[in-house]
């Protein structure tokens, strides 16, 4: 079938075939361009990762390599505020654990281009905090860890529950394994401070026993052992072991009004400051009990002294 327009004659089947070919070529070209863009992004991320385990992101890098498609890799982002003027001690502690985890992944045999660790500092990406972190994610505190999956948008479970779980590297690794199926074995750098402290303690105790070798009656001092036992009880009941396992922050400072909270709002978590408060209250209550007992004994003795029947 042919159609004529002002002296030109077109063959419809031929034109249809030509149009289909042009669309296929255009689609193939777009797909090729997308593949080239993805390859460039992966290559750039691998280059940055080879220099440092945690890639620092500003606003432009975050939008291009984390938010914008195409992307076939997952990204773990720590939103934080590490500058000294921010006075965020928790951010520095969380960053140390984050570095341990990222180094464990970077130098493991399972390392691949399917997972990258990045960090966005408030002073280097304030626009990211304003546009993504606060408005979209509805969050206003740092540090915060988020997982940006290879496909789709982050879900609620892609935000790490730092207040409840803490920021220990092992806890972060479990969360990442749950979100990405990537298993990371945490390798911590050798820390000899505990060994040195134990050696000093043993040396101190040994030296004391040697000096008092002719008089070891203090070992059987019930008061000394009772005080030591009370110290252990106070430390355990105040939540120090929970802090050691979970690694919670000491307190929380609201970035909007600057108010510092020493008591956690949830019954499922706590701050380190709460442990110190409980420890102090336990000691004060024990002191009050001892004073009450002493006062009671004094009153009883006074009554017995003035009572002729007990004389």
FIVOBA-322358 format. One record per residue (C-alpha): residue in one letter; x, y, z. Coordinates in steps of 0.001 Angstrom, whole numbers, m for minus. Layout:
% FIVOBA-322358
<atom><rest>a</rest><px>X</px><py>Y</py><pz>Z</pz></atom>
...
% end
This chain:
% FIVOBA-322358
<atom><rest>x</rest><px>0</px><py>0</py><pz>0</pz></atom>
<atom><rest>x</rest><px>1409</px><py>3373</py><pz>m1004</pz></atom>
<atom><rest>x</rest><px>354</px><py>6851</py><pz>60</pz></atom>
<atom><rest>x</rest><px>1167</px><py>10030</py><pz>m1858</pz></atom>
<atom><rest>x</rest><px>1710</px><py>13437</py><pz>m209</pz></atom>
<atom><rest>x</rest><px>2261</px><py>16392</py><pz>m2543</pz></atom>
<atom><rest>x</rest><px>4162</px><py>14428</py><pz>m5113</pz></atom>
<atom><rest>x</rest><px>5919</px><py>12046</py><pz>m2676</pz></atom>
<atom><rest>x</rest><px>4923</px><py>8426</py><pz>m2481</pz></atom>
<atom><rest>x</rest><px>5506</px><py>6345</py><pz>681</pz></atom>
<atom><rest>x</rest><px>5325</px><py>2624</py><pz>1125</pz></atom>
<atom><rest>x</rest><px>3710</px><py>2017</py><pz>4561</pz></atom>
<atom><rest>x</rest><px>5182</px><py>m1460</py><pz>5240</pz></atom>
<atom><rest>x</rest><px>8653</px><py>m229</py><pz>4390</pz></atom>
<atom><rest>x</rest><px>8219</px><py>2876</py><pz>6543</pz></atom>
<atom><rest>x</rest><px>7003</px><py>739</py><pz>9460</pz></atom>
<atom><rest>x</rest><px>10007</px><py>m1538</py><pz>9217</pz></atom>
<atom><rest>x</rest><px>12327</px><py>1456</py><pz>9027</pz></atom>
<atom><rest>x</rest><px>10688</px><py>3024</py><pz>12099</pz></atom>
<atom><rest>x</rest><px>11058</px><py>m219</py><pz>14088</pz></atom>
<atom><rest>x</rest><px>14722</px><py>m429</py><pz>13145</pz></atom>
<atom><rest>x</rest><px>15316</px><py>3152</py><pz>14263</pz></atom>
<atom><rest>x</rest><px>13604</px><py>2494</py><pz>17618</pz></atom>
<atom><rest>x</rest><px>15675</px><py>m658</py><pz>18149</pz></atom>
<atom><rest>x</rest><px>18865</px><py>1217</py><pz>17381</pz></atom>
<atom><rest>x</rest><px>17887</px><py>4004</py><pz>19738</pz></atom>
<atom><rest>x</rest><px>16980</px><py>1533</py><pz>22499</pz></atom>
<atom><rest>x</rest><px>20207</px><py>m360</py><pz>22007</pz></atom>
<atom><rest>x</rest><px>22164</px><py>2880</py><pz>22116</pz></atom>
<atom><rest>x</rest><px>20434</px><py>3952</py><pz>25341</pz></atom>
<atom><rest>x</rest><px>21123</px><py>588</py><pz>26946</pz></atom>
<atom><rest>x</rest><px>24747</px><py>769</py><pz>25879</pz></atom>
<atom><rest>x</rest><px>25038</px><py>4265</py><pz>27326</pz></atom>
<atom><rest>x</rest><px>23521</px><py>3078</py><pz>30605</pz></atom>
<atom><rest>x</rest><px>25958</px><py>158</py><pz>30786</pz></atom>
<atom><rest>x</rest><px>28900</px><py>2470</py><pz>30119</pz></atom>
<atom><rest>x</rest><px>27714</px><py>4870</py><pz>32828</pz></atom>
<atom><rest>x</rest><px>27343</px><py>2010</py><pz>35302</pz></atom>
<atom><rest>x</rest><px>30798</px><py>692</py><pz>34460</pz></atom>
<atom><rest>x</rest><px>32287</px><py>4152</py><pz>35020</pz></atom>
<atom><rest>x</rest><px>30566</px><py>4503</py><pz>38383</pz></atom>
<atom><rest>x</rest><px>31714</px><py>1072</py><pz>39577</pz></atom>
<atom><rest>x</rest><px>35257</px><py>1753</py><pz>38377</pz></atom>
<atom><rest>x</rest><px>35328</px><py>5090</py><pz>40185</pz></atom>
<atom><rest>x</rest><px>33972</px><py>3564</py><pz>43415</pz></atom>
<atom><rest>x</rest><px>36557</px><py>781</py><pz>43253</pz></atom>
<atom><rest>x</rest><px>39328</px><py>3334</py><pz>42748</pz></atom>
<atom><rest>x</rest><px>38215</px><py>5343</py><pz>45774</pz></atom>
<atom><rest>x</rest><px>37826</px><py>2176</py><pz>47817</pz></atom>
<atom><rest>x</rest><px>41384</px><py>1116</py><pz>46977</pz></atom>
<atom><rest>x</rest><px>42660</px><py>4356</py><pz>48501</pz></atom>
<atom><rest>x</rest><px>40588</px><py>4237</py><pz>51703</pz></atom>
<atom><rest>x</rest><px>38069</px><py>1776</py><pz>53051</pz></atom>
<atom><rest>x</rest><px>35474</px><py>4469</py><pz>53786</pz></atom>
<atom><rest>x</rest><px>34732</px><py>6809</py><pz>50884</pz></atom>
<atom><rest>x</rest><px>34031</px><py>10420</py><pz>51850</pz></atom>
<atom><rest>x</rest><px>31032</px><py>11870</py><pz>50037</pz></atom>
<atom><rest>x</rest><px>29935</px><py>15447</py><pz>49450</pz></atom>
<atom><rest>x</rest><px>26557</px><py>16457</py><pz>48044</pz></atom>
<atom><rest>x</rest><px>27437</px><py>15930</py><pz>44353</pz></atom>
<atom><rest>x</rest><px>29108</px><py>12556</py><pz>44899</pz></atom>
<atom><rest>x</rest><px>26221</px><py>11340</py><pz>47064</pz></atom>
<atom><rest>x</rest><px>23599</px><py>12234</py><pz>44469</pz></atom>
<atom><rest>x</rest><px>25566</px><py>10717</py><pz>41601</pz></atom>
<atom><rest>x</rest><px>26996</px><py>7542</py><pz>43091</pz></atom>
<atom><rest>x</rest><px>24445</px><py>6703</py><pz>45809</pz></atom>
<atom><rest>x</rest><px>21079</px><py>8137</py><pz>44799</pz></atom>
<atom><rest>x</rest><px>21078</px><py>8264</py><pz>40999</pz></atom>
<atom><rest>x</rest><px>20619</px><py>5146</py><pz>38818</pz></atom>
<atom><rest>x</rest><px>22000</px><py>3037</py><pz>37278</pz></atom>
<atom><rest>x</rest><px>23547</px><py>1197</py><pz>40209</pz></atom>
<atom><rest>x</rest><px>24141</px><py>m2517</py><pz>40786</pz></atom>
<atom><rest>x</rest><px>25949</px><py>m2178</py><pz>44126</pz></atom>
<atom><rest>x</rest><px>24824</px><py>m1536</py><pz>47690</pz></atom>
<atom><rest>x</rest><px>26114</px><py>1411</py><pz>49671</pz></atom>
<atom><rest>x</rest><px>26387</px><py>1787</py><pz>53439</pz></atom>
<atom><rest>x</rest><px>26329</px><py>5456</py><pz>54423</pz></atom>
<atom><rest>x</rest><px>27188</px><py>6892</py><pz>57809</pz></atom>
<atom><rest>x</rest><px>25693</px><py>10345</py><pz>58345</pz></atom>
<atom><rest>x</rest><px>27814</px><py>12015</py><pz>60963</pz></atom>
<atom><rest>x</rest><px>29415</px><py>15212</py><pz>62268</pz></atom>
<atom><rest>x</rest><px>33110</px><py>14653</py><pz>62957</pz></atom>
<atom><rest>x</rest><px>34405</px><py>18215</py><pz>63026</pz></atom>
<atom><rest>x</rest><px>35737</px><py>19298</py><pz>66458</pz></atom>
<atom><rest>x</rest><px>33382</px><py>22271</py><pz>66665</pz></atom>
<atom><rest>x</rest><px>30405</px><py>19886</py><pz>66571</pz></atom>
<atom><rest>x</rest><px>31552</px><py>18297</py><pz>69861</pz></atom>
<atom><rest>x</rest><px>30037</px><py>14934</py><pz>68955</pz></atom>
<atom><rest>x</rest><px>32013</px><py>12370</py><pz>70941</pz></atom>
<atom><rest>x</rest><px>29568</px><py>9624</py><pz>69960</pz></atom>
<atom><rest>x</rest><px>30263</px><py>10370</py><pz>66292</pz></atom>
<atom><rest>x</rest><px>33975</px><py>9784</py><pz>66814</pz></atom>
<atom><rest>x</rest><px>33374</px><py>6526</py><pz>68684</pz></atom>
<atom><rest>x</rest><px>30956</px><py>5284</py><pz>66014</pz></atom>
<atom><rest>x</rest><px>33411</px><py>6289</py><pz>63300</pz></atom>
<atom><rest>x</rest><px>36135</px><py>4152</py><pz>64877</pz></atom>
<atom><rest>x</rest><px>33862</px><py>1093</py><pz>64845</pz></atom>
<atom><rest>x</rest><px>32783</px><py>1909</py><pz>61286</pz></atom>
<atom><rest>x</rest><px>36420</px><py>2091</py><pz>60158</pz></atom>
<atom><rest>x</rest><px>37120</px><py>m1316</py><pz>61736</pz></atom>
<atom><rest>x</rest><px>34184</px><py>m2829</py><pz>59856</pz></atom>
<atom><rest>x</rest><px>35111</px><py>m1200</py><pz>56542</pz></atom>
<atom><rest>x</rest><px>38744</px><py>m2325</py><pz>56838</pz></atom>
<atom><rest>x</rest><px>37600</px><py>m5856</py><pz>57642</pz></atom>
<atom><rest>x</rest><px>35584</px><py>m5878</py><pz>54400</pz></atom>
<atom><rest>x</rest><px>38222</px><py>m4138</py><pz>52293</pz></atom>
<atom><rest>x</rest><px>41004</px><py>m6580</py><pz>53172</pz></atom>
<atom><rest>x</rest><px>38924</px><py>m9773</py><pz>53253</pz></atom>
<atom><rest>x</rest><px>39023</px><py>m12426</py><pz>50567</pz></atom>
<atom><rest>x</rest><px>35295</px><py>m11892</py><pz>49900</pz></atom>
<atom><rest>x</rest><px>35756</px><py>m8236</py><pz>48920</pz></atom>
<atom><rest>x</rest><px>33912</px><py>m7298</py><pz>45728</pz></atom>
<atom><rest>x</rest><px>32290</px><py>m4356</py><pz>43967</pz></atom>
<atom><rest>x</rest><px>28851</px><py>m5232</py><pz>45333</pz></atom>
<atom><rest>x</rest><px>29222</px><py>m3284</py><pz>48589</pz></atom>
<atom><rest>x</rest><px>30867</px><py>27</py><pz>49448</pz></atom>
<atom><rest>x</rest><px>31232</px><py>1974</py><pz>52696</pz></atom>
<atom><rest>x</rest><px>30812</px><py>5743</py><pz>52561</pz></atom>
<atom><rest>x</rest><px>30476</px><py>8647</py><pz>54988</pz></atom>
<atom><rest>x</rest><px>28682</px><py>11981</py><pz>54669</pz></atom>
<atom><rest>x</rest><px>29872</px><py>14611</py><pz>57126</pz></atom>
<atom><rest>x</rest><px>27507</px><py>17438</py><pz>57954</pz></atom>
<atom><rest>x</rest><px>30151</px><py>20082</py><pz>57219</pz></atom>
<atom><rest>x</rest><px>30931</px><py>18526</py><pz>53822</pz></atom>
<atom><rest>x</rest><px>27381</px><py>17697</py><pz>52728</pz></atom>
<atom><rest>x</rest><px>24951</px><py>19961</py><pz>54560</pz></atom>
<atom><rest>x</rest><px>22632</px><py>19880</py><pz>51533</pz></atom>
<atom><rest>x</rest><px>22433</px><py>16082</py><pz>51788</pz></atom>
<atom><rest>x</rest><px>21386</px><py>16354</py><pz>55431</pz></atom>
<atom><rest>x</rest><px>18751</px><py>18940</py><pz>54579</pz></atom>
<atom><rest>x</rest><px>17294</px><py>17345</py><pz>51424</pz></atom>
<atom><rest>x</rest><px>17678</px><py>13632</py><pz>52119</pz></atom>
<atom><rest>x</rest><px>18499</px><py>13012</py><pz>55752</pz></atom>
<atom><rest>x</rest><px>15929</px><py>15316</py><pz>57381</pz></atom>
<atom><rest>x</rest><px>13154</px><py>15943</py><pz>54838</pz></atom>
<atom><rest>x</rest><px>12970</px><py>12543</py><pz>53142</pz></atom>
<atom><rest>x</rest><px>14165</px><py>10193</py><pz>55898</pz></atom>
<atom><rest>x</rest><px>12637</px><py>12269</py><pz>58719</pz></atom>
<atom><rest>x</rest><px>15776</px><py>12031</py><pz>60884</pz></atom>
<atom><rest>x</rest><px>17571</px><py>14760</py><pz>62764</pz></atom>
<atom><rest>x</rest><px>20352</px><py>13101</py><pz>64762</pz></atom>
<atom><rest>x</rest><px>23820</px><py>11842</py><pz>63999</pz></atom>
<atom><rest>x</rest><px>25455</px><py>9435</py><pz>63732</pz></atom>
<atom><rest>x</rest><px>23063</px><py>7338</py><pz>61669</pz></atom>
<atom><rest>x</rest><px>23835</px><py>4340</py><pz>59457</pz></atom>
<atom><rest>x</rest><px>21786</px><py>3651</py><pz>56316</pz></atom>
<atom><rest>x</rest><px>21809</px><py>1020</py><pz>53612</pz></atom>
<atom><rest>x</rest><px>21019</px><py>2077</py><pz>50050</pz></atom>
<atom><rest>x</rest><px>20164</px><py>m1118</py><pz>48142</pz></atom>
<atom><rest>x</rest><px>21239</px><py>m1819</py><pz>44570</pz></atom>
<atom><rest>x</rest><px>17618</px><py>m1683</py><pz>43418</pz></atom>
<atom><rest>x</rest><px>14748</px><py>327</py><pz>44805</pz></atom>
<atom><rest>x</rest><px>14581</px><py>2839</py><pz>47606</pz></atom>
<atom><rest>x</rest><px>15688</px><py>2286</py><pz>51217</pz></atom>
<atom><rest>x</rest><px>13079</px><py>759</py><pz>53489</pz></atom>
<atom><rest>x</rest><px>12590</px><py>1216</py><pz>57192</pz></atom>
<atom><rest>x</rest><px>14814</px><py>m1775</py><pz>57994</pz></atom>
<atom><rest>x</rest><px>17616</px><py>m169</py><pz>55956</pz></atom>
<atom><rest>x</rest><px>18172</px><py>2297</py><pz>58808</pz></atom>
<atom><rest>x</rest><px>20321</px><py>849</py><pz>61583</pz></atom>
<atom><rest>x</rest><px>18727</px><py>1033</py><pz>65041</pz></atom>
<atom><rest>x</rest><px>21731</px><py>2516</py><pz>66786</pz></atom>
<atom><rest>x</rest><px>19901</px><py>3571</py><pz>69939</pz></atom>
<atom><rest>x</rest><px>18726</px><py>31</py><pz>70677</pz></atom>
<atom><rest>x</rest><px>21620</px><py>m2080</py><pz>69366</pz></atom>
<atom><rest>x</rest><px>24642</px><py>197</py><pz>69707</pz></atom>
<atom><rest>x</rest><px>27327</px><py>809</py><pz>67093</pz></atom>
<atom><rest>x</rest><px>29764</px><py>m2061</py><pz>67671</pz></atom>
<atom><rest>x</rest><px>31325</px><py>m3392</py><pz>64464</pz></atom>
<atom><rest>x</rest><px>29928</px><py>m6867</py><pz>65073</pz></atom>
<atom><rest>x</rest><px>26381</px><py>m5521</py><pz>65362</pz></atom>
<atom><rest>x</rest><px>26800</px><py>m3498</py><pz>62180</pz></atom>
<atom><rest>x</rest><px>28108</px><py>m6587</py><pz>60383</pz></atom>
<atom><rest>x</rest><px>25010</px><py>m8590</py><pz>61400</pz></atom>
<atom><rest>x</rest><px>22739</px><py>m5831</py><pz>60144</pz></atom>
<atom><rest>x</rest><px>24592</px><py>m5623</py><pz>56816</pz></atom>
<atom><rest>x</rest><px>24383</px><py>m9399</py><pz>56399</pz></atom>
<atom><rest>x</rest><px>20636</px><py>m9206</py><pz>56942</pz></atom>
<atom><rest>x</rest><px>20185</px><py>m6418</py><pz>54374</pz></atom>
<atom><rest>x</rest><px>22692</px><py>m7483</py><pz>51675</pz></atom>
<atom><rest>x</rest><px>23543</px><py>m11182</py><pz>52311</pz></atom>
<atom><rest>x</rest><px>27198</px><py>m10097</py><pz>52494</pz></atom>
<atom><rest>x</rest><px>28993</px><py>m11768</py><pz>55392</pz></atom>
<atom><rest>x</rest><px>31775</px><py>m9702</py><pz>56965</pz></atom>
<atom><rest>x</rest><px>34104</px><py>m11163</py><pz>59545</pz></atom>
<atom><rest>x</rest><px>35307</px><py>m8376</py><pz>61805</pz></atom>
<atom><rest>x</rest><px>39050</px><py>m8208</py><pz>62387</pz></atom>
<atom><rest>x</rest><px>40098</px><py>m5756</py><pz>65054</pz></atom>
<atom><rest>x</rest><px>43642</px><py>m4387</py><pz>65281</pz></atom>
<atom><rest>x</rest><px>45593</px><py>m5864</py><pz>68193</pz></atom>
<atom><rest>x</rest><px>44956</px><py>m4038</py><pz>71452</pz></atom>
<atom><rest>x</rest><px>47405</px><py>m4811</py><pz>74231</pz></atom>
<atom><rest>x</rest><px>46020</px><py>m2347</py><pz>76765</pz></atom>
<atom><rest>x</rest><px>43945</px><py>m5043</py><pz>78492</pz></atom>
<atom><rest>x</rest><px>46926</px><py>m7411</py><pz>78668</pz></atom>
<atom><rest>x</rest><px>49168</px><py>m4673</py><pz>80052</pz></atom>
<atom><rest>x</rest><px>46567</px><py>m3673</py><pz>82650</pz></atom>
<atom><rest>x</rest><px>46153</px><py>m7292</py><pz>83759</pz></atom>
<atom><rest>x</rest><px>49931</px><py>m7746</py><pz>84018</pz></atom>
<atom><rest>x</rest><px>50213</px><py>m4576</py><pz>86115</pz></atom>
<atom><rest>x</rest><px>47404</px><py>m5733</py><pz>88391</pz></atom>
<atom><rest>x</rest><px>48987</px><py>m9157</py><pz>88890</pz></atom>
<atom><rest>x</rest><px>52358</px><py>m7517</py><pz>89563</pz></atom>
<atom><rest>x</rest><px>50787</px><py>m5138</py><pz>92075</pz></atom>
<atom><rest>x</rest><px>48975</px><py>m7912</py><pz>93927</pz></atom>
<atom><rest>x</rest><px>52048</px><py>m10122</py><pz>93864</pz></atom>
<atom><rest>x</rest><px>54266</px><py>m7328</py><pz>95164</pz></atom>
<atom><rest>x</rest><px>51805</px><py>m6559</py><pz>97952</pz></atom>
<atom><rest>x</rest><px>51647</px><py>m10201</py><pz>99016</pz></atom>
<atom><rest>x</rest><px>55432</px><py>m10420</py><pz>98950</pz></atom>
<atom><rest>x</rest><px>55838</px><py>m7350</py><pz>101131</pz></atom>
<atom><rest>x</rest><px>53241</px><py>m8638</py><pz>103588</pz></atom>
<atom><rest>x</rest><px>54385</px><py>m12253</py><pz>103426</pz></atom>
<atom><rest>x</rest><px>54919</px><py>m12378</py><pz>107197</pz></atom>
<atom><rest>x</rest><px>51479</px><py>m10976</py><pz>107954</pz></atom>
<atom><rest>x</rest><px>48686</px><py>m12133</py><pz>105644</pz></atom>
<atom><rest>x</rest><px>45823</px><py>m11627</py><pz>108032</pz></atom>
<atom><rest>x</rest><px>44369</px><py>m8897</py><pz>105780</pz></atom>
<atom><rest>x</rest><px>43405</px><py>m11617</py><pz>103280</pz></atom>
<atom><rest>x</rest><px>40839</px><py>m12822</py><pz>105824</pz></atom>
<atom><rest>x</rest><px>39467</px><py>m9316</py><pz>106370</pz></atom>
<atom><rest>x</rest><px>35712</px><py>m9645</py><pz>105868</pz></atom>
<atom><rest>x</rest><px>35212</px><py>m5913</py><pz>105491</pz></atom>
<atom><rest>x</rest><px>37626</px><py>m5712</py><pz>102565</pz></atom>
<atom><rest>x</rest><px>35997</px><py>m8593</py><pz>100743</pz></atom>
<atom><rest>x</rest><px>32559</px><py>m7131</py><pz>101428</pz></atom>
<atom><rest>x</rest><px>33559</px><py>m3776</py><pz>99933</pz></atom>
<atom><rest>x</rest><px>35001</px><py>m5471</py><pz>96850</pz></atom>
<atom><rest>x</rest><px>31813</px><py>m7507</py><pz>96417</pz></atom>
<atom><rest>x</rest><px>29690</px><py>m4363</py><pz>96750</pz></atom>
<atom><rest>x</rest><px>31730</px><py>m2627</py><pz>94042</pz></atom>
<atom><rest>x</rest><px>31115</px><py>m5523</py><pz>91663</pz></atom>
<atom><rest>x</rest><px>27409</px><py>m5590</py><pz>92500</pz></atom>
<atom><rest>x</rest><px>27053</px><py>m1833</py><pz>91982</pz></atom>
<atom><rest>x</rest><px>28838</px><py>m2020</py><pz>88629</pz></atom>
<atom><rest>x</rest><px>26726</px><py>m4926</py><pz>87370</pz></atom>
<atom><rest>x</rest><px>23350</px><py>m3651</py><pz>88566</pz></atom>
<atom><rest>x</rest><px>23987</px><py>m194</py><pz>87091</pz></atom>
<atom><rest>x</rest><px>24173</px><py>m1592</py><pz>83545</pz></atom>
<atom><rest>x</rest><px>27911</px><py>m1416</py><pz>82872</pz></atom>
<atom><rest>x</rest><px>27939</px><py>m4864</py><pz>81263</pz></atom>
<atom><rest>x</rest><px>25106</px><py>m3827</py><pz>78924</pz></atom>
<atom><rest>x</rest><px>27127</px><py>m759</py><pz>77934</pz></atom>
<atom><rest>x</rest><px>30176</px><py>m2897</py><pz>77284</pz></atom>
<atom><rest>x</rest><px>28214</px><py>m5223</py><pz>74968</pz></atom>
<atom><rest>x</rest><px>25996</px><py>m2688</py><pz>73185</pz></atom>
<atom><rest>x</rest><px>28305</px><py>314</py><pz>73080</pz></atom>
<atom><rest>x</rest><px>25627</px><py>3035</py><pz>73523</pz></atom>
<atom><rest>x</rest><px>26442</px><py>6772</py><pz>73451</pz></atom>
<atom><rest>x</rest><px>27113</px><py>8586</py><pz>76714</pz></atom>
<atom><rest>x</rest><px>24241</px><py>11018</py><pz>76123</pz></atom>
<atom><rest>x</rest><px>22212</px><py>12472</py><pz>73271</pz></atom>
<atom><rest>x</rest><px>22345</px><py>16094</py><pz>72135</pz></atom>
<atom><rest>x</rest><px>19416</px><py>17365</py><pz>70110</pz></atom>
<atom><rest>x</rest><px>20924</px><py>19187</py><pz>67084</pz></atom>
<atom><rest>x</rest><px>17897</px><py>21483</py><pz>66791</pz></atom>
<atom><rest>x</rest><px>17726</px><py>22995</py><pz>70272</pz></atom>
<atom><rest>x</rest><px>21025</px><py>21781</py><pz>71750</pz></atom>
<atom><rest>x</rest><px>19299</px><py>20068</py><pz>74680</pz></atom>
<atom><rest>x</rest><px>21258</px><py>17146</py><pz>76152</pz></atom>
<atom><rest>x</rest><px>19376</px><py>14034</py><pz>77280</pz></atom>
<atom><rest>x</rest><px>20994</px><py>11740</py><pz>79828</pz></atom>
<atom><rest>x</rest><px>17987</px><py>9393</py><pz>80134</pz></atom>
<atom><rest>x</rest><px>16897</px><py>7381</py><pz>77090</pz></atom>
<atom><rest>x</rest><px>13243</px><py>7719</py><pz>76139</pz></atom>
<atom><rest>x</rest><px>12815</px><py>4011</py><pz>75398</pz></atom>
<atom><rest>x</rest><px>12752</px><py>1119</py><pz>77854</pz></atom>
<atom><rest>x</rest><px>14721</px><py>m962</py><pz>75337</pz></atom>
<atom><rest>x</rest><px>17882</px><py>1145</py><pz>75458</pz></atom>
<atom><rest>x</rest><px>19963</px><py>3355</py><pz>77724</pz></atom>
<atom><rest>x</rest><px>22772</px><py>5877</py><pz>77711</pz></atom>
<atom><rest>x</rest><px>26066</px><py>5438</py><pz>79561</pz></atom>
<atom><rest>x</rest><px>25120</px><py>8383</py><pz>81745</pz></atom>
<atom><rest>x</rest><px>22163</px><py>6386</py><pz>83077</pz></atom>
<atom><rest>x</rest><px>24539</px><py>3716</py><pz>84370</pz></atom>
<atom><rest>x</rest><px>26569</px><py>6314</py><pz>86231</pz></atom>
<atom><rest>x</rest><px>23398</px><py>7802</py><pz>87724</pz></atom>
<atom><rest>x</rest><px>22190</px><py>4364</py><pz>88880</pz></atom>
<atom><rest>x</rest><px>25642</px><py>3545</py><pz>90265</pz></atom>
<atom><rest>x</rest><px>25660</px><py>6783</py><pz>92259</pz></atom>
<atom><rest>x</rest><px>22133</px><py>6165</py><pz>93567</pz></atom>
<atom><rest>x</rest><px>23092</px><py>2645</py><pz>94654</pz></atom>
<atom><rest>x</rest><px>26086</px><py>3943</py><pz>96584</pz></atom>
<atom><rest>x</rest><px>24022</px><py>6698</py><pz>98214</pz></atom>
<atom><rest>x</rest><px>21261</px><py>4273</py><pz>99167</pz></atom>
<atom><rest>x</rest><px>23837</px><py>1908</py><pz>100663</pz></atom>
<atom><rest>x</rest><px>25364</px><py>4761</py><pz>102645</pz></atom>
<atom><rest>x</rest><px>21908</px><py>5796</py><pz>103821</pz></atom>
<atom><rest>x</rest><px>21179</px><py>2230</py><pz>104921</pz></atom>
<atom><rest>x</rest><px>24421</px><py>2075</py><pz>106894</pz></atom>
<atom><rest>x</rest><px>23663</px><py>5400</py><pz>108560</pz></atom>
<atom><rest>x</rest><px>20167</px><py>4215</py><pz>109428</pz></atom>
<atom><rest>x</rest><px>21547</px><py>1004</py><pz>110927</pz></atom>
<atom><rest>x</rest><px>24126</px><py>2924</py><pz>112960</pz></atom>
<atom><rest>x</rest><px>21448</px><py>5300</py><pz>114200</pz></atom>
<atom><rest>x</rest><px>19217</px><py>2382</py><pz>115156</pz></atom>
<atom><rest>x</rest><px>22043</px><py>742</py><pz>117107</pz></atom>
<atom><rest>x</rest><px>22759</px><py>4005</py><pz>118910</pz></atom>
<atom><rest>x</rest><px>19107</px><py>4401</py><pz>119830</pz></atom>
<atom><rest>x</rest><px>18889</px><py>819</py><pz>121077</pz></atom>
<atom><rest>x</rest><px>22023</px><py>1222</py><pz>123158</pz></atom>
<atom><rest>x</rest><px>20724</px><py>4475</py><pz>124610</pz></atom>
<atom><rest>x</rest><px>17390</px><py>2904</py><pz>125518</pz></atom>
<atom><rest>x</rest><px>19118</px><py>m87</py><pz>127120</pz></atom>
<atom><rest>x</rest><px>21366</px><py>2212</py><pz>129087</pz></atom>
<atom><rest>x</rest><px>18458</px><py>4210</py><pz>130484</pz></atom>
<atom><rest>x</rest><px>16266</px><py>1182</py><pz>131131</pz></atom>
<atom><rest>x</rest><px>16787</px><py>m94</py><pz>134729</pz></atom>
<atom><rest>x</rest><px>15436</px><py>m3510</py><pz>133829</pz></atom>
<atom><rest>x</rest><px>18356</px><py>m4087</py><pz>131422</pz></atom>
<atom><rest>x</rest><px>20982</px><py>m2785</py><pz>133816</pz></atom>
% end
